[in-house]
Amino acid sequence: MEFGNNGKGSVEDAVINAGKHFANLPSQGNIVKAVIGLVLFLLVAGGALSTFYKVDTEEMAVILRLGKYAGTAGPGLQLKLPFGIDKVFLVKTERIMKEEFGFRSDINGGRTTYNKKGFAEESLILTGDLNVSDLEWIVQFKIEDPYKYLFSLNNPVGTIRDISEAVTRKIVGDANVSDVLTTDRAMLAQKIQIELQSILNSYEIGVRIITCKFQDVNPPEKVKPAFNGVNEAEQQKESLILQAREQYNKEVPKARGQAKQSIQEAEGYALERVNRASGEATRFMAVLDEYKKYPEVTRKRMYLETLEKVMPRMKDTMILDTHDGKSPVLPVLPLQSLEGVIK
């Protein structure tokens, strides 16, 4: 605002310019208010949007408030403090994870592809009898404590792989190659699972081993035919043992049953003979007592009873009468022809 040296015109111009300046001040104030309102709206909207988060059904949310553990949240729509005060880490606690050793499997277009190339260092293991086996195995695990899984170790999956490989080489290295290839595969896998879980518990990594399983165990390619022959022989041996046990279980109970039956029959026969002998002895003693009382009558009765048993067996019968010292021959008595008439 300038004032000239010559008077009135300059003063009037200055007054007019000052009025125009103050007239423009309200419009500039509205723009400032609009900008401030827009900024506040964006802050409020951003804060509201950052307050909500979603947790899937197979996940758990670990919440850090200003860098300190504040708890966990389950599946669903959840709330947290905005503007980075709360940080949320999602962990798939309901999913069974798998680590593969000696091979890799990929799913392309719904089909699973198997790839073994480049993983020989993982699969070749020296056994206790200084032989080499080509072992492929998997380890399945599940996250039990998401906070420990996230913050106890820098690389939990890599740690699980390293420990699993070390434990497998240790346990397989104490076994014979024939046991690894044939009969003790399941037992060795169980021992690996138990020791692996024990080491991970000491690390407080927050995972639980579901299973440790040998996918495929083979000898190296150069000695594969010889080992296949050994494997077939072991399988044939087990088959013959099972057949022998089956035959044993079939024949031995049968023989025991027959022996028991023979013993029971012999005991029954012995009891029958003893009872019969006891009965005959009792009958004989009864007859003897009667004979002592009435000897003539008893002798005659016994004689007639004996004739009743003997006579039917004879075809022709001759009776001799010795009365008065004479023994004339009597005519033949045809008892056989009279048998039907007598009856």
Buried (B, 14 or more C-beta within 10 A) or exposed (E): EEEEEEEEEBEEBBEEEEEEEEEEEEEEEEEEEEEEEEEEEEEEEEEEEBBEBEBEEEBBBBBBEEEEEBEBBEBEEBEBBBEEEBBBBBBBBEEEBEBBBBBBEEEEEEEEEEEBEEBEEBBEBEBBEEBBBBBBBBBBBBBEBBBBBBBBBEEBBEBBBEBBBEBBBEBBEEBBBBBBBBEBBEEBBBBBBEBBBEBBEEBEBBBBBBEBBBBEBBBEEEEEEEBEEBBEEBEEEEEEEEEEEEEEEEEEEEEEEEEEEEEEEEEEEEEEEEEEEEEEEEEEEEEEEBBEEEEEEBEEBEEEEEEEEEEEEEEEEEEEEEEEEEEEEEEEEEBEEEEEEEE
